[in-house]
């Protein structure tokens, strides 16, 4: 469960979703705390490519050889929800001796950015 929280926080920061006024202290030990600006840019580009261009079942790897940070984005499925295209991805990141990952559902916004989808009601 802790890995899910770490990876959600990680994607929130990397995908630049507005998160003003939130307490992000739980990310202190997460891989994201060890990502350089260059790591974050490589990751952002990899996530955008995976969501925009890769078919379901594809795993895309990213690596910054300068820092050794690495990870994968696996596209799990594509579906329609909230009147737009949504995709589920599994993430894994290794940075600064830390590892984390999780599964996330993102939907395409009107401005062509990807946003975390609201939780489905059970």
C-alpha positions in Angstrom: 0.0 0.0 0.0 2.9 2.4 0.8 4.3 1.8 -2.6 1.1 2.9 -4.2 1.1 6.2 -2.2 4.7 6.8 -3.2 4.1 6.2 -6.9 0.9 8.4 -7.0 2.8 11.2 -5.4 5.7 10.6 -7.8 3.4 10.9 -10.8 1.6 13.9 -9.4 4.9 15.8 -9.2 6.3 14.6 -12.5 3.1 15.2 -14.5 2.8 18.7 -13.0 -0.8 18.3 -12.0 -1.8 21.2 -9.7 -1.3 20.2 -6.1 -1.2 23.4 -4.3 -1.5 23.5 -0.5 -1.1 19.7 -0.1 1.2 18.1 2.5 3.7 16.1 0.5 6.0 15.1 3.4 5.1 11.4 2.8 7.3 11.6 -0.3 10.5 12.2 1.6 11.7 8.6 1.3 10.3 8.1 -2.2 12.3 7.7 -5.4 10.9 11.1 -6.5 12.8 12.8 -3.7 16.0 11.7 -5.5 15.1 12.7 -9.1 17.1 15.5 -10.6 15.5 18.0 -12.9 16.9 16.1 -15.9 15.5 12.8 -14.5 12.1 14.4 -14.2 12.2 15.8 -17.7 13.2 12.4 -19.1 10.4 10.8 -17.1 7.8 13.4 -18.3 8.7 12.7 -21.9 8.5 9.0 -21.4 5.1 9.1 -19.7 3.7 11.4 -22.5 5.0 9.1 -25.2 3.6 6.0 -23.5 0.2 7.7 -23.0 0.0 9.4 -26.4 1.7 6.8 -28.7 2.1 3.3 -27.3 -0.4 0.5 -27.7 -1.7 -1.4 -24.7 0.7 -4.0 -23.5 3.8 -1.9 -24.3 6.4 -1.2 -21.6 8.6 1.8 -22.2 11.9 2.2 -20.2 13.6 5.4 -19.3 17.1 6.0 -18.0 19.3 9.0 -17.1 22.9 7.7 -17.5 24.2 10.7 -15.7 22.4 9.9 -12.5 21.6 6.2 -12.8 17.9 6.9 -12.2 15.7 4.5 -14.2 12.2 3.2 -14.5 9.4 1.8 -16.7 5.9 2.8 -17.8 3.7 -0.1 -18.8 0.5 0.7 -20.7 -2.1 -1.7 -19.4 -5.3 -0.6 -21.1 -7.2 2.1 -22.9 -10.9 2.8 -22.3 -13.5 5.6 -22.5 -14.6 7.2 -19.3 -15.9 10.7 -18.4 -16.5 11.3 -22.1 -12.8 11.0 -23.0 -10.0 8.5 -23.5 -8.4 7.1 -20.4 -5.5 4.8 -19.9 -4.2 2.7 -17.1 -0.4 2.4 -16.6 1.9 0.6 -14.2 4.9 2.6 -13.1 8.2 1.6 -11.6 11.0 3.9 -10.6 14.5 3.4 -9.1 16.4 6.5 -8.0 18.9 7.3 -5.2 18.7 3.7 -3.8 14.9 3.8 -3.6 12.3 1.9 -5.6 8.6 2.4 -6.0 5.7 1.9 -8.3 2.0 1.4 -8.7 -1.0 1.4 -11.1 -2.6 4.6 -12.1 -5.5 5.6 -14.3 -5.2 8.9 -16.3 -7.7 10.6 -18.6 -7.1 13.0 -21.5 -8.2 16.6 -20.6 -9.6 19.2 -23.0 -6.2 20.8 -23.2 -4.6 17.4 -24.4 -2.8 16.9 -21.0 -3.3 13.7 -19.0 -4.9 14.0 -15.6 -5.5 11.5 -12.8 -9.0 10.1 -13.1 -11.3 10.2 -10.1 -11.7 7.0 -8.3 -14.5 4.7 -9.5 -17.3 4.0 -7.1 -17.4 0.4 -6.0 
